[in-house]
Amino acid sequence: MPQIAVSVDMLDTGIDVPEVCNLVFFKPIRSSVKFWQMIGRGTRLCKNLFAIGEDKKEFVIFDFCENFEFFNVHPTGIDGSSPKSLSQRLFELRLRLAYVLLNQTDTELKTYGQSIINKLVKQTQALNDRSFIVRQHWAEVEKYRDANAWNALSDLDIKELHDHIAPLMIEADQDELAKRFDALMLDVQLSVLNGETKQETLIQKVVSTAGKLSKKASIPLVAQKMDTLKEVQQKIFWEGATIPNIEKIRLELRDIIRFLDAENTPIYLTTYQDEFLGNITEHNLGYNVNNLDAYKRKVEQYLKEQCNNIVIHKLRNNIPITKAELQALDSMLFEQGSMGTKEEFTNAYGEQPLGKFIRNIVGLDAQAAKLAFADILNNQTLNAQQIRFMDAIINFLTVKGIIEPSMLFESPFTDINTNSVVGLFDDVIAKKIISLIEIINHNAEAA
């Protein structure tokens, strides 16, 4: 004793230490909410703090930056530029969406809007009565805890909910990625209903997310949603998408968003000094990262839309192709199609065999994959681990179309057995599996 905790923007909110009896404010605060949250660290009751029977009844604040003087003059503080919390954004999005839905003539949309309102009412009713911050907005909280107050919301009601209730929200769901996906999908629904131009950008984010998840087919939970993931990536789905359809996609995919790989943003350090050399020359800029991503999405979308092409159909169904067929496909894609020039393709993907590349994009038909391994699946008695391993191979092929034999000795296949195929099967069956994989890969090349 004494015990001292020092922090910068950490211990002022979201932590309860009942034993605290002295607070030191050593920075100027201009946010009323934050100021009262900091005071709230000392308001926690604590029994027998000073001695048996001597409970905590008071605490002391040492304010070195005249914060009390400031809030005596400016009780509401000065709004800062701090971003809204994700919980607040979700509440506001749901509120705006419900308001628009309830003004629609379609009964299904009205019902959906009312279900959102019911959720918001429950969130409001669940606010902590003992929270110092909640008590500051008690008049509004008490008002909107009554479900009847949500009937026929006016513009003034919406503003009141935005200003007083939304900032108090804390989502029970702790899955940050799922909540971000919720916000994206709610924003899509709202922009579609309002006919906003940003809907195209938002939809592309959803399509991109579905594409990344499709590459995780070896994960059972993702494999179960593969039909939905493929549907979302189709242009035809979005052309006829309804609000209930978009909501269904949100519900189906939110729980598998956590399987996405973390994206690292590179940090660039520069030490440039301005210098004018006298001569200015214009140059056409090459692709940047965003252009490449847009080009890749366009290529992948185009190829998936061409699944009825005879050569692409063969690649998808593990049917051997000829050099003449591959040449005809090359001509169609780069001379007649929408994939741009061969140079653009090489810039984006590098040099690689066209057949394998297309198989990698469109994947292998699930039935074709099962048929390729039918001799093993139907004529062998497999245990649970062996069945999981074969399912992992088939799921991987339906998404990626190609498996190099060396990949069998990496995750996700080694997640089932550390020795992979050789640890699960005898030498004969293991060699047969590898041989069948090589045949599938070879069928994507021209004979």
Helices and strands as residue ranges (DSSP letters): E 22-25, H 32-40, E 60-63, H 67-73, H 86-101, H 107-125, H 132-136, H 138-144, G 147-150, H 155-160, I 161-165, G 166-168, H 176-194, H 199-214, H 220-223, H 226-232, H 235-239, H 243-253, G 254-259, H 289-305, H 310-316, H 323-331, I 332-336, H 342-349, H 354-362, H 366-372, H 374-379, H 384-400, G 405-409, H 413-416, H 420-424, H 427-442
